[in-house]
Amino acid sequence: MGVYAAPYPGNSRYAVGLSQTVEVREDGSFADPEALVALNDRARAYVSRALPGLDPEPVEYLHCWVTSLPWSEDGMAVWETDRIFFTAGHNLFKQAPRLGRALAGAAMAEELEENLRPAATLGRPR
């Protein structure tokens, strides 16, 4: 089980995540809702065991949706229709500063950079 943990700014809260996923249906509903509850319980147990001094009871839950694209699990792209931009890909937070600037520019009537469009297959293994 892969786990990551990081403090929020100001160290008032701590984020803990698991590198596991649960299956979802085409409509976005969970195939097995209890599997998500089990992951929540595992994260809480991890905090109790590995992070002494922290309250293992979550303040809130944030379930991240991981998307993979046909050309790579680590791929990303921006689709555009009628000046609406939709971003999909894995680990987008790592790209956030650069991606944010590019999307802001595109939203301000500039063109979306070609290397961000799906045809560029960004993240595709070479």
N, C-alpha and C positions, 0 to 999 in steps of 0.2 A: 504494500500500500504506500503510494507516494503521498506525502503531506507537505504543505507549505504553510508558513505562518509569518506574519509581518505586523508590526505595530502601525496603527493609524497615526497621522500627524498629531503631535502633542502627547502621544503615548497613553491616551485615555481609554483606548479600545485596541483590541487585537483581532486581526483577521486570520482565520484558520481555514484551510481548504484541503480537499482530497483530490487526488489526480484520477479519480474513478468517475465513471459516468453511469447513467441509467438510460434505459431504452425509452424512446418516445415514439408516438404514432405520427402519421402524416399530419394530423390535425393539431399537433403540439401537445396532446395529452400524454400522460405517463402510462406506459404499458403496465408497469407494476408500481403504483404509488408507494407501497410499503418499502420498496427498494430505496427510495429517496429518504424515507424516515430512517431506515437502517444506516444510511450514510451519515445523516445528522447525528445519530446516536454514536457512531464510530468517531466522528470528529469531537464530540463532547468527551468521550472516553479518552481520546488522545490527549486533550487538554488536561484532564484530571491526572493522567499518568506522566506526561512528558513536560508539562509547563506548570510546575508547582508555584503556587502563589496567585495564579490567575483563577478567576471564577469560571468554572466550566459551563455555567448556564449561559446560553447565547442571549445577547441583547436583541439580535434580529438574525434572520436567515437571508442570505443572498445566494440564489442558485444561478450559476453562470451557464449560459448556453454555449456549447462548443460547436462550432460549425467546421466542417471540412469540405474542401472543394474537390471536384473530380481530378484535378491535376496534382494535388498534394494535401496531406493532412495539415501541413503548415502553410498552405497557400492563403492568399487574400486577394480581394478585388473589390472594386466599386462599380455597381451598376447604376445607370442613370435612365430615367424616363420622365419626360415632362419637367425637367429641372428638379426632380426629386432624386436624391442620392441614397443608395442602399449599400451598406458595407457588410461584407461577410468574410469570415476567415477565422483562423485560430490565433490565439494570443494577440489580439488586436491592441490590447493595452500597451504592449511593447512598442507598437507603432504609433501610439496616440499622439505624441507631439508633432511628428512629421505629417501623419495622416490628418490631424486636426487642421494644420495650416493649409494643406492641399484642399481639403473639403471646404474650408472657409473661403479660400480663393475661388473655388468653383461656384460656391453659392453667391458670390459677389459678381457674377456674370463672366468670370473668367472660364476658360475651358478646363475641364478635368484633365489632368495629366494622363497621357497615353499609357504610361507604365503602371497606372492604377486600374485601368480597364481590364475586364476579364480576358480579353485577347492577349494581354501581356503575360498571362499565367504566372504572376508573381509568386515566388516561393516554390516553383516547380524544380525538382532536382535536375541537375544538368548531367 
